[in-house]
Amino acid sequence: MGKQKGVIESKLKETRVFYPSIEFSQKANVDADEYERLKRWSETDWEGFWRYFALKKIDWFKRFDEVFDGSNPPFYKFFVGGKLNVSYNCLDRHVRSWRKNKAAIIWESESGETQVLTYQQLYIEVNKFASVLRTLGVKKGDRVLIYMPMIPEAAIAMLACARIGAIHSVVFGGFSSEALKDRIEDAKPKVIVTADGGFRNGKAVPLKSNVDEAMERVEHRVSYVVVVRHIDRDIHMKPLRDFWYQDLMGDPDYAQIYCEPEHVDSEDPLFILYTSGSTGKPKGIVHSSAGYLLWTMLTMKWVFDIKDEDTFWCTADIGWITGHSYGVYGPLALGATTVMYEGVPTYPTPAKWWELVEKHSINILYTAPTAIRALMRLGNDWVLKHDLSSLRLLGTVGEPINPEAWMWYYQIVGNEKAPIVDTWWQTETGGHMITTVPGAQFTKPGSAGKPLPGIFAEVVDMDGNPINDQDKGGLLVVTKPWPSMLRGVWGDDKKYIDVYWARFKDKGYYFAGDGARKDEDGYFWIMGRVDDVLNVSGHRIGTMEVESALVSHEYVAEAAVVGRPDEITGEAIVAFVVLKEGVDKSRHDELVRELRDHVGREIGPIAKPSEIIFTDALPKTRSGKIMRRLLKDIAAGRKIEQDISTLEDVSVLEKLSELRDKLREEMNKGENGNSG
Amino acid sequence: MSANGMIIKVSEEFKREANLKYEEYLKLSKWAQEDFEGFWDYFAKKEISWFEPYKQVLDDSNAPFYKFFVGGKLNMCYNCVDRHVTTRKKNRAAIIWESEQGETRILTYRELQYQVNKFANVLKTLGVKKGDVVVIYMPMIPELPIAMLACTKIGAIHSVVFAGMSSVALRERILDAKSSVVVTADGGFRGGKTIPLKENVDKAIEKLKFIKYVVVVRHVDREVPMKTLRDFWWQDLMSDPDYAKPYCDPEPMDSEDPLFIIYTSGSTAKPKGVVHTTAGYLLWRILTARWVFDLKEEDTFWSTANIG
């Protein structure tokens, strides 16, 4: 084989390895032997593997005729001809068992108010709201847009849609009216379910007024807006269009306590979810009913090792795929107890999350590196004050986790007892793809692990050839369809093909957009988005390794690196660095030198940032992903003309631009001075 | 129909699913008659989580002061709450509460444990020790069983007085028990009206020197007199991390240690403070729930009686 195109060089060596305790492995749902068995089974009898689990895990109204139909790629179908209902699988089957009085959802607010919904109650509420939606004229295949705070009514609305075969599209409650408008235009919902507002960081956030603003500017006509009274503020209710959730649910003519579940096809869409858009304009990702349901259940069992006595907390907002798969559908389909928290990790105190863990005796915690780094930055005392001994498994999702943050999570939060699962997956994949299985495999800080049994992933070059050198990274692809894969981009088949399948059309690979490398154990190391790969003097370097090297310095809380066009080296590395609390910023030049040397030592001189910019915050999507494409513009001194509708805090961007202009000015002055 | 009235037969399905089937019932009856001690020994070992095993099933050497499961150590709250929290019952609803207005509150076993631990520590802070009596005069709200279980957790003896009783009846019972702490509420709802519980307590304990603290649950949210130094809000005590610590070790109690005092309704004469034990009482609760109420894991059980 000649020189491979698209190779990313790997310089950062992380060699620490952690094994689960013997006790954990012995009690685990999947141990090493079972893991090997599952893996071999999926390799030798792929269809039989999926058939077995689909029949075992899902309650079918009508069994499927065919496991897989690949006749029209990339429009794949799973469990063809089967009939089921997702809300039936999440509720009806549990209320006839001992789980009837088990907590399905434990909700808590920032102020410490708690609400428990047992399976029985959730079942009644979902039936009632499903009846209400039918009353409002919602039929199978109609879209319902859900724009809500993190309250049980959000999950109720999702399940009610699933019950009548309507397609929900949850829009994160933190999005602006602008983002909401785009999504209404694209999804064309018949009904919008929202609330008068939500609470965040001690403040009431308006929601209904955003809906009003968005509706004024769209042509699509929404029949009804259902408003949950939550923060109890005076809002405008447009006659004939807007109705209170509580009024509808209190009317026995509309809110009947039993609503026959619609028998939907395996392939009927369950929901549309717009990607957070760290990479461009949001796309409406469409997920199926059966395949999606199956994989959320299997991964809950295998990766989260969920058991009947567990309390599970996925901190993600239900506006994200993580909240869909592991806040709602996965746990509920298995009859587990899921925790829902309306608020931020640091209000009213930075100990709020740890209080929750202690109070509800949470066993499994699933959160994002961005939250871990933020909590780490605030120091260990907040964590150590609380009894977190109930935690037996930790998970991360959203971005590759820097080894330094991984170690903090492992040592301080998990007390070196709870294994960490670092799960790589996407809105598009529906559920976990690459991760360790906690009782079966060792972990390495910063590596996601291996593709799960049933998932086939590879690292390839531009031509789709596998890269077998463990020091070299390439493009991450999935080489075989899987049940919870996206079924398309809403209303745009061309985009579906162009974005995900066109790159490796001949091989039929799914292109994930991420760079990765595979080490000697077959463990995958995600190296960042391919679009963000740096090219310094012909060396292709992933953003992840440089950022992890920076974060491993004792002064650094968070870092993002991007490339800036450079006449000599092609691209120069610009690092945006958030320092830990208490670091003396007046030693600016000294700090810059120290950090550059540190990266040089950790990775190599080639990866030394040519510029380091200190900042109080990084621009992130509302799901916490760093928006490197915006930093790229700042680094290059370009005006930002990209879509920033998914940016969490616009002021971060303004401050960064100002900061950069100032630095540039000073630099110019300095240079002029020297030459003069 | 027999000559003496109707006989209602149980359905075949009910019989098939029942905890105690007819053959088993006959077997148990026979067993109890033929091997009285063996019968009780078997169930006491099976149903109760013991800290220390008992040495003797029955001691009747000083009749009628009989003793059962002599020398055993256990804790009521541990058996009702703590032992479930390590199982799949952890997140099951322990209590489903509803008000006349339709407001609902659910406490899982874990939440109940958390609240009970906190109130047990509050009681300790208020000076309540093993063997002390705590009088509870409360409406039908979850804080009532929380207070009862908190007493049992630290080995205090609760004396629940029905909230429908007058201040005079309450005073008699407080005098009889000589409790230093009374737990009550600002009021309760009944038939859409508010009952002034706190005022009744105030009248009942007037000039009683041995009363040190009155803990008041804010429930109906009305203005009530709060005597300084003596009266404290439940919510204030329970939100203070120095007092309401979330973990409390269960006090190992003797099988024969009193669990509670309850006054007979007094239709026959002056009310009598009936004393119940820990182990024997607990065991029969469990067995009758299984046998008579045929209680199963998927059941929701409602006894409409007031806790008083």
Contacts between the chains, C-beta under 8 A, distances in Angstrom:
chain1	res1	chain2	res2	distance
A	96	B	298	7.5
A	97	B	298	6.0
A	98	B	88	7.9
A	98	B	92	8.0
A	98	B	296	7.9
A	98	B	297	3.7
A	98	B	298	4.7
A	99	B	298	8.0
A	100	B	298	5.3
A	100	B	300	7.0
A	101	B	92	5.2
A	101	B	93	4.2
A	101	B	96	7.5
A	101	B	298	7.8
A	101	B	300	5.9
A	102	B	88	7.8
A	102	B	91	5.4
A	102	B	92	4.8
A	102	B	93	7.3
A	103	B	91	4.2
A	103	B	92	7.1
A	103	B	93	6.8
A	103	B	106	7.3
A	103	B	108	5.0
A	106	B	91	7.4
A	106	B	108	7.3
A	114	B	111	7.1
A	115	B	106	8.0
A	116	B	93	7.1
A	116	B	106	3.9
A	116	B	107	7.3
A	116	B	108	6.0
A	116	B	111	7.0
A	117	B	106	7.6
A	118	B	92	7.9
A	118	B	93	5.0
A	118	B	96	7.6
A	118	B	106	6.2
A	120	B	300	7.4
A	121	B	104	7.6
A	121	B	106	7.6
A	307	B	88	7.7
A	308	B	88	3.6
A	309	B	86	7.0
A	309	B	87	5.6
A	309	B	88	4.5
A	309	B	89	7.9
A	309	B	90	5.3
A	309	B	91	7.9
A	311	B	90	7.0
A	311	B	91	6.0
A	311	B	110	7.3
A	337	B	90	7.9
A	337	B	91	3.9
A	337	B	108	8.0
A	358	B	246	6.4
A	359	B	114	5.8
A	359	B	246	7.0
A	360	B	110	6.4
A	360	B	111	7.6
A	361	B	85	7.0
A	361	B	90	7.1
A	361	B	110	5.3
A	361	B	114	7.9
A	387	B	246	7.5
A	387	B	247	7.0
